[in-house]
């Protein structure tokens, strides 16, 4: 039985390497850097005021930094994206499929790093009107989450009503996707609530973490961000 499992793994890896070789240079999308009707701004005080709190635990670990980018549209609305940085993401669930994930995607062959870049970065976006009221919150949560699966399907969520400060998000998957919780949420055993002061996401850091790729391929993709973030303040 053990020899059969090893043989299956070897065959799988050979096929995977072949696939990687085939798609490595296949361009799937060409992206633009000039985003009309938006002007980038840097406002540390504003970013600090609206920055979400994050609830996590030892299993999902804790973000070590938050970087933001912000722009104003031609109607006077302000957009802020908060990027939360983790050192890594890894599925420590027992079982063969999570083991494959650890040894092919997040470790071993490290497809995640090849496709996106180093570390793990998740984003939460907000829109503020001219009266300094939050009109929209955008974030990703896991859809039909099962830690025994190889990967996690992302679901984009938008909140447009009953938005109160401070914004609070709970980490609910091994790849650090979120669940929005309100002010009545009480921490469970082992959970810690963090507020990390946001810093401006400079172009140097943006490039270092390969946030944007002019040409995307199956193995070289943009990291989670919004198009209006592609312009920056020097």
Secondary structure by P-SEA (a helix, b strand, c coil): caaaaaaaaaaaaaaaaaaaaaaccccccccccccccbbbbbbaaaaaacbbbbbbcccccccccccccccccccbbbbbbbbbbbcccccccccaaaaaaaaccccccccccccccccbbbbbbbbbccccccccccccccccccccccbbbbbbbbbcccccccbbbbbccccbbbbbbcccccccccbbbbbcccccccaaaaaaaccccccccccccccccccccccccc
